[in-house]
């Protein structure tokens, strides 16, 4: 075996590893097929709707529980179908 024939075999290892890495990277990342949300999506902004009616107020941390909680009877909110 001559020296020239072994040189291409020595260079094929890193070249093959680089090609395999690039192919797996492209396959799993799908960089050419991914959706660019910021660039491809149109978002129409609309004014905020609602009211400014105040519904309640809690000042300080004197209350240890929230009114209407279901800690004691946690299945109360479950509605069974008959």
N, C-alpha and C positions, 0 to 999 in steps of 0.2 A: 504494500500500500504506500502510495506516495504522499508527500506532505500536503499537496494541493487538495487531494480528495478529503482529507480529514478536516481541513479548514472550514469548508461549507457545513460540515456536520456540527462543528463547534459553534458556528454562527446561527444554526437552525434552532438551537435551544432557546436562547433569549428572544429571537424573532418569533418563534412559536408561542412562547409564554406571553409576549406582548400582544400578539394577535388574539390569543385566547382571553386574556384579561379585557381587551377592548370589546370583543364580541359579547362576553358576559355582562360587561358594564352596560353596553347598549341594549341588551336583551332585558335586563332587570330594571334599568332606569327608565327605559322608553322615552328618552329625552326628545326624540323626534316626534313622538305621538302624544306627549302630555299636554294637558289643557292649561293654557296660561290665563287664569281667571282675570287678572288685572288688565290684560290686553284684549281678550276675546269676549268679554261680557259687557253688555250695555246695561247700565243701572240708571233708571229714571228716578230722581229724587223728588219726593212729594212733600208738601208741608205737613207738619205734625198735626194730627187731629186729636181732639179730646177736650176736657174741661179743666178748669182750675179749682173745682170745688173741693174743699178740705173735707176729708172723711174721718179723720181722727188724729189724736196727738198723744204721745207718751213722752213725758219729761222725766229725766233722771233714770235711775236704775232701782227704784223702790219696788216695782212689781217683779216677782220672781217667775211668774208664769204668764203666758199669753191667754187672754180671755177666749174661751171657746176651744181650747186645745183638747185633744182626745187621748191623752196619755193614759188615763185610767181605763178607758174603753176604746181601745185602738181599732176594734172591728166595727165600730159604729158607722164609719164612712163607707164600708163595703156594702153595696147593694146587690143582693142575690136575685138572680132571675128565676122565676117560677114557671 
